Amino acid sequence: MDEHACPSPPDTPVLQAVHHGYAGIYSLLRLFSAGLPELQLEFSPEHFMAIYEDFRNRETEIDHAAGEAPEPEFYWIKGNGCWVRVCFEAHEGYYEWRCYTSPSNADRLRAYFAGGD
């Protein structure tokens, strides 16, 4: 996993979730590539897919009959005053994503999502 390591927010406990959704992998690619322009996400489709493929490969290597399951994988994307987290979970075709920000930025981003989603 280290070869595809991604950044994570510096202080997660103080961040507030301002929006969330669920989508398939290709919908997420479109969303993060061009669907949220105000967030100015530092998003690399190639890196994102490498993390996703690594997760899927680990999922196939697990002995499901023995009750093993991979831990969820969290992928963080830095934006302008915010962070987006995608949660990959085993056996899921849709993945949850959440946008987090500081308390001082929360109202602005909530308004953004209310008008554009």
N, CA, C and O atoms as a MOPAC input file, in Angstrom:
PM7 MOZYME 1SCF
protein

 N      0.81500 1    -1.19000 1     0.00000 1
 C      0.00000 1     0.00000 1     0.00000 1
 C      0.86300 1     1.26000 1     0.00000 1
 O      0.43900 1     2.28400 1    -0.53600 1
 N      2.05200 1     1.21600 1     0.58100 1
 C      2.86800 1     2.41200 1     0.68500 1
 C      3.16800 1     3.04900 1    -0.66600 1
 O      3.28000 1     4.27100 1    -0.76500 1
 N      3.30100 1     2.22400 1    -1.71500 1
 C      3.62400 1     2.78300 1    -3.01800 1
 C      2.52900 1     3.70100 1    -3.54200 1
 O      2.78100 1     4.52800 1    -4.41700 1
 N      1.31400 1     3.56300 1    -3.01400 1
 C      0.20000 1     4.39900 1    -3.46000 1
 C     -0.34000 1     5.26800 1    -2.33400 1
 O     -1.48500 1     5.71600 1    -2.39000 1
 N      0.47000 1     5.50800 1    -1.31900 1
 C     -0.01200 1     6.25700 1    -0.15700 1
 C     -0.59200 1     7.60400 1    -0.58400 1
 O     -0.09600 1     8.25300 1    -1.50500 1
 N     -1.64100 1     7.99800 1     0.10400 1
 C     -2.26700 1     9.28300 1    -0.20200 1
 C     -2.27700 1    10.13100 1     1.06400 1
 O     -2.15900 1     9.59600 1     2.16600 1
 N     -2.41700 1    11.44300 1     0.92000 1
 C     -2.40800 1    12.31200 1     2.09800 1
 C     -3.64700 1    12.09900 1     2.95000 1
 O     -4.66900 1    11.60000 1     2.47800 1
 N     -3.54000 1    12.47600 1     4.18200 1
 C     -4.71200 1    12.46600 1     5.05200 1
 C     -4.74900 1    13.79600 1     5.79300 1
 O     -3.72100 1    14.45700 1     5.94800 1
 N     -5.91600 1    14.18000 1     6.24100 1
 C     -6.04100 1    15.49300 1     6.89000 1
 C     -5.17200 1    15.57900 1     8.13400 1
 O     -4.96400 1    14.58100 1     8.82300 1
 N     -4.67000 1    16.76400 1     8.42000 1
 C     -3.77400 1    16.92300 1     9.56200 1
 C     -4.44900 1    16.75000 1    10.91500 1
 O     -3.80700 1    16.28900 1    11.85800 1
 N     -5.71800 1    17.10400 1    11.03800 1
 C     -6.38100 1    17.05700 1    12.34500 1
 C     -7.83900 1    16.64000 1    12.15300 1
 O     -8.74200 1    17.47100 1    12.24400 1
 N     -8.06200 1    15.37400 1    11.89300 1
 C     -9.39300 1    14.86900 1    11.58700 1
 C    -10.43200 1    15.18700 1    12.65800 1
 O    -11.56100 1    15.52400 1    12.30100 1
 N    -10.11400 1    15.09700 1    13.96900 1
 C    -11.17200 1    15.32500 1    14.97600 1
 C    -11.84200 1    16.69400 1    14.91300 1
 O    -12.99900 1    16.81800 1    15.31500 1
 N    -11.15800 1    17.72300 1    14.42500 1
 C    -11.79100 1    19.04200 1    14.39600 1
 C    -12.56600 1    19.27700 1    13.10300 1
 O    -13.28600 1    20.27000 1    12.99500 1
 N    -12.43400 1    18.39400 1    12.13000 1
 C    -13.15400 1    18.56800 1    10.88100 1
 C    -14.60800 1    18.15000 1    11.03500 1
 O    -14.92500 1    17.24800 1    11.80900 1
 N    -15.48700 1    18.81200 1    10.29500 1
 C    -16.91100 1    18.48100 1    10.30200 1
 C    -17.30600 1    17.92700 1     8.95000 1
 O    -16.88800 1    18.44100 1     7.91300 1
 N    -18.11500 1    16.87300 1     8.96100 1
 C    -18.68000 1    16.36500 1     7.71300 1
 C    -19.77300 1    17.31800 1     7.27000 1
 O    -20.66700 1    17.64800 1     8.04900 1
 N    -19.70500 1    17.76600 1     6.01300 1
 C    -20.69900 1    18.71800 1     5.51100 1
 C    -21.56600 1    18.12500 1     4.41400 1
 O    -22.60900 1    18.68400 1     4.07300 1
 N    -21.14300 1    16.99900 1     3.86100 1
 C    -21.92800 1    16.37100 1     2.79700 1
 C    -21.43700 1    14.94700 1     2.61100 1
 O    -20.27200 1    14.64200 1     2.86800 1
 N    -22.34000 1    14.07100 1     2.15900 1
 C    -21.91600 1    12.71000 1     1.83600 1
 C    -22.79400 1    12.15700 1     0.72100 1
 O    -23.86700 1    12.68400 1     0.42800 1
 N    -22.32200 1    11.11000 1     0.12500 1
 C    -23.07200 1    10.44900 1    -0.93100 1
 C    -22.51900 1     9.05700 1    -1.17000 1
 O    -21.52700 1     8.65600 1    -0.56100 1
 N    -23.16200 1     8.33100 1    -2.05200 1
 C    -22.73800 1     6.99700 1    -2.45600 1
 C    -22.70200 1     6.95900 1    -3.96900 1
 O    -23.56700 1     7.53300 1    -4.63100 1
 N    -21.70400 1     6.28600 1    -4.51500 1
 C    -21.61000 1     6.19000 1    -5.97100 1
 C    -20.72100 1     5.01100 1    -6.34200 1
 O    -19.92000 1     4.53500 1    -5.53800 1
 N    -20.88200 1     4.55300 1    -7.57700 1
 C    -20.00600 1     3.53500 1    -8.12900 1
 C    -18.65800 1     4.14300 1    -8.46800 1
 O    -18.51200 1     5.36500 1    -8.49400 1
 N    -17.67700 1     3.29900 1    -8.72700 1
 C    -16.30700 1     3.75900 1    -8.92600 1
 C    -16.18100 1     4.72200 1   -10.10400 1
 O    -15.46100 1     5.71600 1   -10.00000 1
 N    -16.85300 1     4.45900 1   -11.21300 1
 C    -16.71500 1     5.34100 1   -12.37400 1
 C    -17.47000 1     6.65800 1   -12.18300 1
 O    -17.07000 1     7.68900 1   -12.72400 1
 N    -18.54700 1     6.62200 1   -11.42400 1
 C    -19.23100 1     7.87300 1   -11.08300 1
 C    -18.35700 1     8.72000 1   -10.16800 1
 O    -18.33100 1     9.94500 1   -10.29300 1
 N    -17.64200 1     8.07600 1    -9.25100 1
 C    -16.72500 1     8.81300 1    -8.38900 1
 C    -15.59700 1     9.43800 1    -9.20100 1
 O    -15.20900 1    10.58000 1    -8.95500 1
 N    -15.07500 1     8.69500 1   -10.16000 1
 C    -14.02400 1     9.24800 1   -11.02200 1
 C    -14.49500 1    10.53000 1   -11.71000 1
 O    -13.77500 1    11.52800 1   -11.73000 1
 N    -15.69900 1    10.50100 1   -12.26900 1
 C    -16.24600 1    11.69100 1   -12.93900 1
 C    -16.48300 1    12.82600 1   -11.94200 1
 O    -16.15500 1    13.98100 1   -12.21300 1
 N    -17.04900 1    12.48600 1   -10.80100 1
 C    -17.36000 1    13.49500 1    -9.78800 1
 C    -16.10500 1    14.22400 1    -9.32400 1
 O    -16.07300 1    15.45400 1    -9.28300 1
 N    -15.07500 1    13.46200 1    -8.97700 1
 C    -13.87200 1    14.08100 1    -8.42500 1
 C    -12.99900 1    14.72000 1    -9.50300 1
 O    -12.20500 1    15.61300 1    -9.20600 1
 N    -13.13600 1    14.27700 1   -10.73800 1
 C    -12.35800 1    14.86900 1   -11.83600 1
 C    -12.91000 1    16.22900 1   -12.25000 1
 O    -12.15000 1    17.15800 1   -12.52200 1
 N    -14.25300 1    16.34100 1   -12.29600 1
 C    -14.81500 1    17.59200 1   -12.81800 1
 C    -16.13300 1    18.01000 1   -12.18100 1
 O    -16.62700 1    19.10100 1   -12.46300 1
 N    -16.70900 1    17.17700 1   -11.33800 1
 C    -18.05300 1    17.44700 1   -10.83900 1
 C    -18.15700 1    18.37100 1    -9.64900 1
 O    -19.26000 1    18.78100 1    -9.28800 1
 N    -17.04100 1    18.71100 1    -9.02600 1
 C    -17.06300 1    19.57800 1    -7.84000 1
 C    -16.02800 1    20.69100 1    -8.00600 1
 O    -15.08000 1    20.77300 1    -7.22500 1
 N    -16.19900 1    21.54400 1    -9.01000 1
 C    -15.13300 1    22.50900 1    -9.33200 1
 C    -14.78500 1    23.47400 1    -8.20000 1
 O    -13.62200 1    23.84800 1    -8.05000 1
 N    -15.76300 1    23.87700 1    -7.41100 1
 C    -15.48200 1    24.82900 1    -6.33700 1
 C    -14.51400 1    24.25600 1    -5.29400 1
 O    -13.80700 1    25.01400 1    -4.63000 1
 N    -14.47800 1    22.94700 1    -5.14500 1
 C    -13.61200 1    22.33700 1    -4.13200 1
 C    -12.14300 1    22.32400 1    -4.54700 1
 O    -11.26800 1    22.16300 1    -3.69600 1
 N    -11.86000 1    22.48900 1    -5.82900 1
 C    -10.48600 1    22.48400 1    -6.34400 1
 C     -9.70400 1    21.28300 1    -5.80100 1
 O     -8.65400 1    21.44200 1    -5.17900 1
 N    -10.22500 1    20.10000 1    -6.04300 1
 C     -9.62000 1    18.88200 1    -5.51900 1
 C     -8.29800 1    18.56500 1    -6.20300 1
 O     -8.16100 1    18.71500 1    -7.41700 1
 N     -7.34400 1    18.13200 1    -5.41900 1
 C     -6.06200 1    17.65200 1    -5.93200 1
 C     -6.23900 1    16.16400 1    -6.22400 1
 O     -5.78600 1    15.30700 1    -5.46500 1
 N     -6.89800 1    15.88000 1    -7.32600 1
 C     -7.32800 1    14.51900 1    -7.62400 1
 C     -6.58600 1    13.95100 1    -8.82000 1
 O     -6.49600 1    14.58200 1    -9.87300 1
 N     -6.05800 1    12.75000 1    -8.63800 1
 C     -5.40800 1    12.01900 1    -9.71900 1
 C     -6.22000 1    10.75400 1    -9.99300 1
 O     -6.23100 1     9.83900 1    -9.17000 1
 N     -6.90400 1    10.69100 1   -11.14800 1
 C     -7.66900 1     9.47800 1   -11.46200 1
 C     -6.80500 1     8.21800 1   -11.45000 1
 O     -7.25600 1     7.15900 1   -11.01300 1
 N     -5.57000 1     8.32900 1   -11.92700 1
 C     -4.67200 1     7.16800 1   -11.96400 1
 C     -4.34100 1     6.68400 1   -10.56000 1
 O     -4.35700 1     5.48200 1   -10.29400 1
 N     -4.04500 1     7.60600 1    -9.67200 1
 C     -3.72300 1     7.23400 1    -8.28700 1
 C     -4.93700 1     6.63000 1    -7.59500 1
 O     -4.83000 1     5.62200 1    -6.89700 1
 N     -6.08600 1     7.25200 1    -7.79500 1
 C     -7.33300 1     6.76900 1    -7.21500 1
 C     -7.61000 1     5.32900 1    -7.65200 1
 O     -7.94100 1     4.48000 1    -6.82500 1
 N     -7.47400 1     5.05900 1    -8.94500 1
 C     -7.73900 1     3.71500 1    -9.45600 1
 C     -6.69000 1     2.71800 1    -8.97600 1
 O     -7.00800 1     1.54400 1    -8.78400 1
 N     -5.45800 1     3.15300 1    -8.78000 1
 C     -4.42600 1     2.26100 1    -8.24800 1
 C     -4.78000 1     1.82500 1    -6.82700 1
 O     -4.62700 1     0.65500 1    -6.47600 1
 N     -5.25200 1     2.76500 1    -6.01300 1
 C     -5.67800 1     2.43200 1    -4.64600 1
 C     -6.86500 1     1.46400 1    -4.69300 1
 O     -6.89800 1     0.47100 1    -3.96700 1
 N     -7.82400 1     1.76600 1    -5.54700 1
 C     -9.00400 1     0.91000 1    -5.70100 1
 C     -8.60800 1    -0.50800 1    -6.13800 1
 O     -9.08900 1    -1.49100 1    -5.57400 1
 N     -7.74100 1    -0.60600 1    -7.13100 1
 C     -7.30000 1    -1.92200 1    -7.61500 1
 C     -6.53000 1    -2.68600 1    -6.54200 1
 O     -6.70400 1    -3.89700 1    -6.40400 1
 N     -5.68400 1    -1.99500 1    -5.78200 1
 C     -4.97400 1    -2.63800 1    -4.66900 1
 C     -5.97000 1    -3.20600 1    -3.66400 1
 O     -5.80900 1    -4.32800 1    -3.18300 1
 N     -6.99500 1    -2.42400 1    -3.35200 1
 C     -8.01200 1    -2.88800 1    -2.40600 1
 C     -8.72100 1    -4.12400 1    -2.95300 1
 O     -8.89000 1    -5.11000 1    -2.23600 1
 N     -9.12900 1    -4.07800 1    -4.20100 1
 C     -9.81900 1    -5.22000 1    -4.80800 1
 C     -8.91600 1    -6.45600 1    -4.86100 1
 O     -9.38700 1    -7.57100 1    -4.63900 1
 N     -7.64400 1    -6.27300 1    -5.14800 1
 C     -6.71200 1    -7.41500 1    -5.16900 1
 C     -6.57800 1    -8.03200 1    -3.78300 1
 O     -6.57100 1    -9.25700 1    -3.65900 1
 N     -6.47400 1    -7.22200 1    -2.74800 1
 C     -6.40900 1    -7.75700 1    -1.37900 1
 C     -7.69400 1    -8.49600 1    -1.02900 1
 O     -7.66500 1    -9.51600 1    -0.34000 1
 N     -8.81600 1    -7.97700 1    -1.50700 1
 C    -10.10200 1    -8.61200 1    -1.23800 1
 C    -10.14800 1   -10.02000 1    -1.82100 1
 O    -10.69700 1   -10.92700 1    -1.19500 1
 N     -9.58300 1   -10.21700 1    -3.00600 1
 C     -9.61400 1   -11.54700 1    -3.64400 1
 C     -8.64500 1   -12.51700 1    -2.98900 1
 O     -8.80200 1   -13.72700 1    -3.14600 1
 N     -7.65100 1   -12.02900 1    -2.26300 1
 C     -6.65400 1   -12.88900 1    -1.62200 1
 C     -7.09900 1   -13.39000 1    -0.25400 1
 O     -6.42800 1   -14.23400 1     0.33800 1
 N     -8.20000 1   -12.89300 1     0.24800 1
 C     -8.65600 1   -13.24100 1     1.59500 1
 C     -9.47400 1   -14.52500 1     1.55400 1
 O    -10.18400 1   -14.79700 1     0.58600 1
 N     -9.36100 1   -15.29900 1     2.61200 1
 C    -10.13600 1   -16.53300 1     2.73800 1
 C    -11.50100 1   -16.18800 1     3.33400 1
 O    -11.68000 1   -16.15500 1     4.55200 1
 N    -12.45100 1   -15.93300 1     2.44100 1
 C    -13.79300 1   -15.55300 1     2.88800 1
 C    -14.49800 1   -16.68900 1     3.61500 1
 O    -15.31900 1   -16.44100 1     4.49900 1
 N    -14.18800 1   -17.93400 1     3.25400 1
 C    -14.80400 1   -19.08500 1     3.91500 1
 C    -14.40800 1   -19.15100 1     5.39000 1
 O    -15.15400 1   -19.68400 1     6.21100 1
 N    -13.23900 1   -18.61100 1     5.72200 1
 C    -12.77300 1   -18.60600 1     7.10700 1
 C    -13.26500 1   -17.37300 1     7.86300 1
 O    -12.88500 1   -17.14600 1     9.01200 1
 N    -14.10500 1   -16.58800 1     7.21400 1
 C    -14.66500 1   -15.41700 1     7.86700 1
 C    -13.77000 1   -14.19800 1     7.83100 1
 O    -14.04100 1   -13.21000 1     8.51400 1
 N    -12.70000 1   -14.25100 1     7.04100 1
 C    -11.82000 1   -13.09900 1     6.93000 1
 C    -12.44300 1   -12.05700 1     6.00400 1
 O    -13.17200 1   -12.39000 1     5.06900 1
 N    -12.14500 1   -10.80700 1     6.28000 1
 C    -12.60100 1    -9.71800 1     5.42200 1
 C    -11.58800 1    -8.58600 1     5.52300 1
 O    -11.06900 1    -8.31700 1     6.60600 1
 N    -11.30500 1    -7.93000 1     4.42100 1
 C    -10.36700 1    -6.80700 1     4.50800 1
 C    -10.99600 1    -5.63100 1     5.25300 1
 O    -12.20600 1    -5.41300 1     5.20100 1
 N    -10.16200 1    -4.90100 1     5.92800 1
 C    -10.61300 1    -3.68900 1     6.59800 1
 C    -11.00900 1    -2.67300 1     5.52700 1
 O    -10.45200 1    -2.69700 1     4.43000 1
 N    -11.94700 1    -1.79100 1     5.81600 1
 C    -12.26300 1    -0.72500 1     4.85400 1
 C    -11.01400 1     0.10200 1     4.55600 1
 O    -10.15600 1     0.28900 1     5.41800 1
 N    -10.93200 1     0.58200 1     3.34800 1
 C     -9.81000 1     1.42800 1     2.92300 1
 C    -10.33400 1     2.84700 1     2.76000 1
 O    -11.36600 1     3.06200 1     2.12300 1
 N     -9.62600 1     3.81600 1     3.33400 1
 C    -10.03400 1     5.21600 1     3.22600 1
 C     -9.06300 1     5.94600 1     2.31800 1
 O     -7.84700 1     5.87800 1     2.49800 1
 N     -9.61800 1     6.64300 1     1.34300 1
 C     -8.82500 1     7.42100 1     0.40000 1
 C     -9.19300 1     8.88200 1     0.59100 1
 O    -10.35800 1     9.25600 1     0.45600 1
 N     -8.20600 1     9.70600 1     0.90300 1
 C     -8.43400 1    11.12700 1     1.16300 1
 C     -7.97900 1    11.95700 1    -0.02600 1
 O     -6.93700 1    11.68400 1    -0.62200 1
 N     -8.76100 1    12.96800 1    -0.36500 1
 C     -8.44000 1    13.89500 1    -1.44200 1
 C     -8.44800 1    15.30200 1    -0.85200 1
 O     -9.44800 1    15.73900 1    -0.28300 1
 N     -7.33300 1    16.00300 1    -0.99200 1
 C     -7.23200 1    17.37000 1    -0.46900 1
 C     -7.89700 1    18.33300 1    -1.44400 1
 O     -7.73800 1    18.22300 1    -2.65900 1
 N     -8.63400 1    19.26800 1    -0.89100 1
 C     -9.25700 1    20.32300 1    -1.68100 1
 C     -8.93800 1    21.68500 1    -1.09700 1
 O     -8.14400 1    21.79700 1    -0.16200 1
 N     -9.54700 1    22.70400 1    -1.63800 1
 C     -9.35300 1    24.06400 1    -1.15700 1
 C    -10.20400 1    24.26900 1     0.10200 1
 O    -11.40500 1    24.52300 1     0.00900 1
 N     -9.58500 1    24.15800 1     1.26400 1
 C    -10.29800 1    24.32700 1     2.52800 1
 C    -11.14000 1    23.13500 1     2.92900 1
 O    -12.00800 1    23.25300 1     3.79400 1
 N    -10.89800 1    21.98600 1     2.31500 1
 C    -11.69400 1    20.80100 1     2.64000 1
 C    -10.92200 1    19.52900 1     2.32100 1
 O     -9.85800 1    19.56400 1     1.70400 1
 N    -11.47600 1    18.42400 1     2.74800 1
 C    -10.97600 1    17.09100 1     2.43100 1
 C    -12.16600 1    16.22500 1     2.03900 1
 O    -13.24500 1    16.34100 1     2.62000 1
 N    -11.97000 1    15.36800 1     1.06500 1
 C    -12.98500 1    14.39600 1     0.67800 1
 C    -12.42700 1    13.02100 1     1.01700 1
 O    -11.29000 1    12.69500 1     0.67600 1
 N    -13.24400 1    12.21900 1     1.69400 1
 C    -12.83700 1    10.85700 1     2.05200 1
 C    -13.74500 1     9.86200 1     1.34900 1
 O    -14.96900 1     9.97600 1     1.40300 1
 N    -13.13400 1     8.88500 1     0.68900 1
 C    -13.86500 1     7.79500 1     0.06400 1
 C    -13.59100 1     6.54200 1     0.87900 1
 O    -12.44600 1     6.26200 1     1.23400 1
 N    -14.62800 1     5.80000 1     1.17100 1
 C    -14.49600 1     4.55800 1     1.93300 1
 C    -14.76400 1     3.38000 1     1.00300 1
 O    -15.88400 1     3.19400 1     0.52700 1
 N    -13.71500 1     2.57900 1     0.74600 1
 C    -13.86900 1     1.34100 1    -0.01100 1
 C    -14.14500 1     0.22600 1     0.99300 1
 O    -13.39200 1     0.04600 1     1.95000 1
 N    -15.22100 1    -0.51900 1     0.77300 1
 C    -15.53700 1    -1.64100 1     1.64300 1
 C    -15.68600 1    -2.90500 1     0.82000 1
 O    -16.10300 1    -2.86000 1    -0.33800 1
 N    -15.34100 1    -4.03300 1     1.42600 1
 C    -15.40100 1    -5.31600 1     0.73800 1
 C    -16.81800 1    -5.61000 1     0.26000 1
 O    -17.79300 1    -5.31300 1     0.94900 1
 N    -16.91500 1    -6.18600 1    -0.91100 1
 C    -18.16900 1    -6.65800 1    -1.49600 1
 C    -19.16200 1    -5.54200 1    -1.81300 1
 O    -20.35200 1    -5.80300 1    -1.98800 1
 N    -18.69400 1    -4.33200 1    -1.88600 1
 C    -19.59200 1    -3.21800 1    -2.18500 1
 C    -19.38700 1    -2.75600 1    -3.61700 1
 O    -18.26500 1    -2.76000 1    -4.12300 1
 N    -20.45900 1    -2.36300 1    -4.26000 1
 C    -20.38000 1    -1.81900 1    -5.60700 1
 C    -20.53900 1    -0.30700 1    -5.60500 1
 O    -20.22500 1     0.36600 1    -6.58700 1
 N    -21.03400 1     0.21900 1    -4.48500 1
 C    -21.16200 1     1.65800 1    -4.30600 1
 C    -20.35200 1     2.02700 1    -3.08000 1
 O    -20.33000 1     1.29600 1    -2.09000 1
 N    -19.68900 1     3.16400 1    -3.15500 1
 C    -18.78000 1     3.55600 1    -2.09500 1
 C    -19.21900 1     4.89400 1    -1.51500 1
 O    -19.64500 1     5.79900 1    -2.23100 1
 N    -19.10200 1     4.98600 1    -0.20000 1
 C    -19.48000 1     6.22500 1     0.46800 1
 C    -18.35600 1     7.24200 1     0.33700 1
 O    -17.17800 1     6.90000 1     0.43700 1
 N    -18.73200 1     8.48800 1     0.11400 1
 C    -17.76800 1     9.58200 1     0.15700 1
 C    -18.33500 1    10.67700 1     1.03300 1
 O    -19.54800 1    10.88400 1     1.08800 1
 N    -17.44800 1    11.37300 1     1.71300 1
 C    -17.83800 1    12.47900 1     2.59500 1
 C    -16.88900 1    13.64000 1     2.38500 1
 O    -15.69600 1    13.45300 1     2.14600 1
 N    -17.43300 1    14.83200 1     2.47500 1
 C    -16.63100 1    16.04000 1     2.42500 1
 C    -16.53800 1    16.60100 1     3.83900 1
 O    -17.54600 1    16.78700 1     4.52100 1
 N    -15.30200 1    16.86600 1     4.26200 1
 C    -15.03200 1    17.40500 1     5.58900 1
 C    -14.37300 1    18.76500 1     5.45800 1
 O    -13.65900 1    19.03700 1     4.49300 1
 N    -14.62600 1    19.61900 1     6.44900 1
 C    -13.98500 1    20.93300 1     6.47600 1
 C    -13.90300 1    21.42400 1     7.91100 1
 O    -14.41900 1    20.79200 1     8.83300 1
 N    -13.24800 1    22.55600 1     8.08100 1
 C    -13.16300 1    23.17600 1     9.41100 1
 C    -14.51300 1    23.79200 1     9.76000 1
 O    -15.29800 1    24.10000 1     8.86400 1
 N    -14.79400 1    23.97800 1    11.04600 1
 C    -16.06600 1    24.58300 1    11.44200 1
 C    -16.29900 1    25.95100 1    10.80300 1
 O    -17.44300 1    26.29900 1    10.50600 1
 N    -15.25300 1    26.72500 1    10.58600 1
 C    -15.42800 1    28.06200 1    10.00400 1
 C    -15.82400 1    28.01500 1     8.52600 1
 O    -16.34100 1    29.00000 1     7.99800 1
 N    -15.59400 1    26.91100 1     7.86600 1
 C    -15.89500 1    26.77300 1     6.44000 1
 C    -17.17500 1    25.95100 1     6.19100 1
 O    -17.63100 1    25.83900 1     5.05300 1
 N    -17.73700 1    25.38900 1     7.24000 1
 C    -18.83400 1    24.43100 1     7.10400 1
 C    -20.08400 1    25.02200 1     6.43400 1
 O    -20.65100 1    24.40200 1     5.53500 1
 N    -20.50600 1    26.19400 1     6.85900 1
 C    -21.72800 1    26.77500 1     6.27800 1
 C    -21.58300 1    27.03800 1     4.78800 1
 O    -22.51600 1    26.79500 1     4.02200 1
 N    -20.41800 1    27.53500 1     4.36600 1
 C    -20.18500 1    27.81400 1     2.94400 1
 C    -20.27300 1    26.53100 1     2.12000 1
 O    -20.89700 1    26.51700 1     1.05900 1
 N    -19.66000 1    25.46800 1     2.59800 1
 C    -19.69700 1    24.21800 1     1.83800 1
 C    -21.07000 1    23.55100 1     1.88300 1
 O    -21.49400 1    22.94800 1     0.89700 1
 N    -21.75900 1    23.65100 1     2.99400 1
 C    -23.12200 1    23.10400 1     3.03100 1
 C    -24.00100 1    23.80600 1     2.00400 1
 O    -24.79500 1    23.16800 1     1.31300 1
 N    -23.85200 1    25.12800 1     1.90900 1
 C    -24.62200 1    25.89500 1     0.91500 1
 C    -24.23100 1    25.47700 1    -0.50100 1
 O    -25.09300 1    25.35600 1    -1.37000 1
 N    -22.95100 1    25.25700 1    -0.73600 1
 C    -22.48200 1    24.81000 1    -2.04500 1
 C    -23.14100 1    23.47600 1    -2.44000 1
 O    -23.64700 1    23.32800 1    -3.55200 1
 N    -23.12600 1    22.52600 1    -1.52400 1
 C    -23.71300 1    21.22100 1    -1.83300 1
 C    -25.23000 1    21.28700 1    -1.94900 1
 O    -25.82000 1    20.56400 1    -2.75300 1
 N    -25.86100 1    22.13300 1    -1.16700 1
 C    -27.32100 1    22.26000 1    -1.24500 1
 C    -27.75600 1    22.80700 1    -2.59100 1
 O    -28.83400 1    22.46800 1    -3.08000 1
 N    -26.93700 1    23.64300 1    -3.18900 1
 C    -27.29400 1    24.24500 1    -4.46700 1
 C    -26.82500 1    23.46400 1    -5.67300 1
 O    -27.37100 1    23.63200 1    -6.76300 1
 N    -25.82500 1    22.61300 1    -5.50800 1
 C    -25.24200 1    21.95800 1    -6.67100 1
 C    -25.37900 1    20.46800 1    -6.71900 1
 O    -24.81900 1    19.84100 1    -7.61800 1
 N    -26.08400 1    19.87500 1    -5.81000 1
 C    -26.14000 1    18.40600 1    -5.80100 1
 C    -27.48400 1    17.86600 1    -6.09400 1
 O    -27.66800 1    16.64900 1    -6.11700 1

